[in-house]
Amino acid sequence: MHEVTATVTPVAADEAVRRTAAFLDVVFPPPRDFSIRLWSGDLLPARGASRFTLVLRTPGSLRRMFRVPVELSLGEAYLRGDFDVEGDLVAAFSLARTAHRIAQSPGAAMALVRGWFGLPRGEAGESIAARGPALLHGHEHSRERDRAAIQYHYDVGNDFYQLFLDGRMIYSCAYFPTGAEDIDAAQEAKLEHICRKLRLREGERLLDIGCGWGGLLIYAAQRFGIEGVGVTLSNEQHRLANERIREAGLESRLRVEKRDYRDLGDESFDKIVSVGMFEHVGRSRFSEYFTHVFRLLRPGGIFLNHAIASRPEPVRRGLGGIIARTLDQALVGNETFRKRYIFPDGELAPVSIANTVAEMAGFEVRDLENLREHYALTLRRWLARLRERRADAVASAGLPLFRLWEMYLAGSIYHFETAMININQTLFAKPIESGRVDLPRTRADLYVSA
């Protein structure tokens, strides 16, 4: 392996290497804080310490990686093994910001397009995951399409999720009071935190919308004596949740149904919780969601909505802003890969927008907590556990699916750590006519040891 300098002069006799290096200089201008190794063994070194090494496996890798829309092509190329990242995969997601900056500059975008046409061609790597992308039909966020979207993500297999989740299989942000907790302790702390926020009392009826594998319901029944109903659209979650309820001897107090929350009719609940489900609702359905939950909650009751949120996009006005947004959408895309391979039809919104819609449905916002740093820690625990069990994951679900989840978890870490997205727990109340709600005047009870 030898170092090359990607400037005006050819980096090697091989024309494919020269064109690839020249294109990389356009996309990732030197000095770079990461290295790039080509299929030929040529190394484009970092300036100083290298955070990671981007490895291009074949002469045609870069051309496939930067097909429009780039976001989708990069993800699919990683699944195929067209390129790899040696070192810090989380840090490598900073390259996506570079792609967005280029796309929003007409001059840089044109330079990228011209360079792309000169890139060498070559055979693609292995085929993408056997299950392929989600191919959904019907109206977005209809009951049938939502069921298909949920099952695409969550029915990968319980054995696969058990490889990296905690023992209760809680697939949402954990809570780290000190930061040193392991994933099991942090998830139990999260369950306790939620139950305390809801001020659960013995005999109350709790509805868990999007209940996963039933961990929160079982904990709330055992610790606080509630009766509960959970709903999920996942076949795998429904089966295992009820199995665990039976094993815990809680069949008389808990049940989990494979049912759309919109089909819950005349039942009434003292408290309602939704953890990690709201991201699947879609902005067009926010009003329907909050209105229906409001109807299911008894007057004076409490509702906790735990959801990932995006940050508001800065407004770029005038013709320049329109051109920048259009180029970015056309060249890079708008979460196309995530919606096709990870969370079909999933949609994030700023918490301010979601909570405004909730208020319009009749709810009163009583508390809001951002747990962004906690989710970054959660994801780092999950990624480490998945990598430790790589052989089992590949045997269970195949190498492409392992690479998909590895990339998804690493990208999520990057987005939470850089504050590009966050996670919020909003506590809502449904006031009775006098304005009273079932909440104390302070938060002190949340932090008093039981």
Salt bridges, closest charged atoms under 4 A:
GLU15 OE2 - ARG18 NH2 2.67
GLU15 OE2 - ARG19 NE 2.98
ASP25 OD1 - ARG32 NH1 3.27
ASP33 OD2 - ARG51 NE 2.99
ASP42 OD1 - HIS2 NE2 2.48
ASP82 OD2 - ARG64 NE 2.95
ASP82 OD2 - ARG80 NE 2.95
ASP84 OD2 - ARG57 NH2 3.47
ASP84 OD2 - ARG403 NH1 3.45
GLU86 OE2 - ARG37 NH2 2.62
ASP146 OD1 - HIS141 ND1 3.12
ASP146 OD2 - ARG262 NH2 2.94
GLU188 OE1 - ARG168 NH1 3.34
GLU192 OE2 - ARG196 NE 2.84
GLU192 OE2 - ARG223 NH2 2.91
GLU204 OE2 - ARG201 NH2 3.37
GLU204 OE1 - LYS271 NZ 3.05
GLU236 OE1 - ARG239 NH2 3.49
GLU243 OE1 - ARG239 NH1 3.70
GLU257 OE2 - ARG255 NE 2.58
GLU257 OE1 - ARG259 NH1 2.82
ASP260 OD2 - ARG262 NH2 2.86
ASP263 OD1 - ARG143 NE 2.89
GLU267 OE1 - ARG205 NH2 2.98
GLU267 OE2 - ARG255 NH2 3.06
ASP270 OD1 - ARG298 NE 2.60
GLU288 OE1 - ARG262 NH1 3.81
GLU288 OE1 - ARG285 NH1 2.98
ASP328 OD1 - HIS100 ND1 2.72
GLU335 OE1 - ARG338 NH2 2.25
ASP345 OD2 - ARG145 NE 2.60
GLU364 OE1 - ARG366 NH1 3.37
ASP367 OD2 - ARG443 NE 2.66
GLU369 OE1 - HIS193 NE2 2.96
GLU369 OE1 - LYS197 NZ 2.58
GLU373 OE2 - ARG372 NH2 3.26
GLU388 OE1 - ARG389 NH1 3.35
GLU406 OE2 - ARG387 NE 3.03
GLU417 OE2 - ARG380 NE 2.80
ASP438 OD2 - ARG298 NH2 2.54
ASP438 OD1 - ARG436 NH1 2.80
ASP445 OD2 - ARG199 NE 2.91
